[in-house]
Amino acid sequence: METTLTSGQLELQLKLFREKRMTPKRWNRILASGIFADLCDLAARLDRRDDVRKTLMDMAPKERQYITVDYNCSLGTMVHRGGYDWVEEGISPKYFPLEGSGRRDFATRLFHFDNDISPDDAADGIAGADTANPWVPGKIEHLLAYGAKYPEEQREYEIHGLGSLLVLGDLKVYRNVPCLSAGNGGKRERWVFIRQWGDMLNDPRFLAVRPVIKTVECLSAS
């Protein structure tokens, strides 16, 4: 049985790694997990890719959810509209200034990664999911708009706004993100607070957004 890969096959593999923004750290985790070994097994069935993708990547993301961010409102008003049970004091313009104007519509998607992923790897994973129409990490305003429109989501898992990464401390090592969750009261409450990276719990999701491009139909005069 021929088991030597051709140079063309190896080049295609390297191309795929570049397209998917594979990092050495993530590749080592894939190898350590045994998943790649299972894929290489001669008995592995390779004809049901959709099932594999759903299992490995938590496919079935809610990509058809939309939000509107009203930049005419203050951050405090955005928080108030969400009707949250508790808001951490640090959720303020001092740490999370708003940049934008008018009302803007966004499509959203919740990304799911391993709990120990780094901020940079998570951002790369979001950017690499659709290079033709890229997703970008959601900011505080997107997070609050999402929580206000879809209040039940944060009762299922923590949702993080990586686009508003907050770095604190003289050595710039304390990296934090705004977060929606059910708090400590089971699923009865809805909280908005700042989560320090590395302390993420409850199988978190990362909110990503992209602008909704509205098309105008032009009707020719008859």
N, C-alpha and C positions, 0 to 999 in steps of 0.2 A: 504494500500500500504506500503510495506516494504521500509523504507528510511534509515536504519542504515547500514553503510558500515562495511564490515568484516575487520578483522585485516589483512588478505591477500591483500585486495584491498587497504587499507591504506599503506601497505608496498610497493606495486607496485607503488603507487603515489610517495612515498618518493624516491624510486629507480629512477623513471623518473626525479624527481627534481635534484638528484645527477648527473645523466647522462647529463642533459641539463644545469648543473651548475646554477641552479636557485638561485638567491640571495634574501634575505628578501626585499630589496628595489624594485627589479623588480616584485616580487610577490605582493607587496602592490600596485604597479602601475597597474598590471593586474586586481586586485580586484576593484580598484577605477575606472577603465575604463568601467566596466560593461560587458566586453566581456565574462568573466567567468560565470557571471549570465546568459547571453544569451545561453551559451553552456549547462548550467544545465536545461534550460527551456524544458519542456516536448514536446513542439511544434518544437524544433530545429531539423532540418534535419542533420543527421550525416553520410550520404552516399555519400557526395561529398567533400571529404577531400582535394583534389587537389585545388578546387576552394577556399576553406577556407585558405589554406596555401598561395596561391598566393595573396589573399587579405591582410592577416595579416602580412606576412613576405616579401612581395615584391619579391616572388619567381619568377624565370626566370633570375637568376643571369647569367652574362656572364662568365661562367666557361671555355669556350673553347677558350678564348683569351690567347695568349702566348707572352712572352717577352724574350729577350736575354739581359743579363747584361754583359757588357764588362768591367771587372775590370782592364784591361790594360789601360783604359782611366782615366783621372782625372775627378773630379767632374765638373770642368768648361767645359770640353769637352762634358760630358753628358748633361749639360744644353744647350750648343750650339747646339747639335744635335737635341734638341727638338724644336728649332725655336720659342721660346716663345717671346711674345711681351714685357713682363716686368718680371724681376727677382729681388726679394728683396735682398738687400745687405747681409742679414744674411744667405742666402743659400750659405754657404762656408765651406771648410774643417775644419775651426775652430770649428764650431758647429756640422758639420755632416761629420766626418771622414769615409772613406770607408774601409771596411774590407773584403777582398776577393782577388782572383787571377783568371786569365784566363777568359774565356767566359762561362757563365752558363745560362741554359734555365729554365724558370719558367712558370707554369700555374698560371693564376690569377683569382681572383673572387672579385667582389665589394659587400661588405656587407652594409646593410642598417639598421640603428638603430634609436631610438628616439633621437632627438636633445640634450636632457639633460642627455644622458648616460655618465657615468664616464669612464675615460681611462681604468681602471681595468675591468669594466663590459664589455666594448667593446672588450677587448682582450680575456676575458673569452668566449664571444659569438662567436668569430672567432675560438678559439681553440676547442670549443665544437660542432662545426658544423659537423665535421667528425673526430671522434677520431681514426678511423682506418688509415686514411691518412690525418693527421692534416694540416690545414691551419695555417699560421703564419702571423702576421701583416707585411705589406710591409714597407721596409726602404726607405730612400731617393733615393737610386739607382734604386729600383724597380719602385718608383713613376715616376722618370724621364724617365725611359725606357718605361713605360706605356704611359706617355704623348707624347713621341716621336712617338710611333707606332700607338696610337689611339687618335689623336689630337682632335677629335670632342667630345669625352666623357666629357671633363671638361667644355664644353660649356653647358652641360645639368645639371650638379650638381658639387659641390665641391667634390674633391677626396683627402683623407687624408692618409698620411703614418704614421700610429701609431707606426710602428716599430722603428722610429727615434724620439721618444718622447724626447723633449728638456726641461729640467727643469732649470729655471733661477731664480735669486734673492737669497739673503742671507738666506731667510727662506725656499727656495726650494718649493715655492707655485705656481710659475708661470709656468704652464705646457703648452707646445706648440708643435705643429706638423707641418711638411712641408705639403703644400697644393697646389693642382692644381685647378684653377677656371677660370671663364671667366672675372674676374676683375670687374671693375665698368662700363665698356663700353658695357653693354648688352652681347651679344654672339659674338661680333666681335673680341675680344682679348682673349689671353691665358696668364694667369699669373702663376708664381711660387712664393710662399711666405710662411711666417710662420704665422699660425693661433693660437691665444691663446685659450686654452680649455675653453669652456663656451661662447665663442663668435662665435660659429659655425653657419653658415647661409645656406640658400638655400638647405635644406634637404640633408645633406652630405652623401657621401659613403666612406667606408673604404677599402682601397686596401689590399688584402691578397694574399699570394703567397705560392706555394709549388714547390719543385724541380721537373723537368721532368726527370724521370728515363728512360734512353735510353737502350733498349735491343739490344743485338747483336745476330743475328741468326747464329747458327753454322751448317754448312752443312757437313754431313758425306761424306767421300770419297766413291765413288761408286766402 
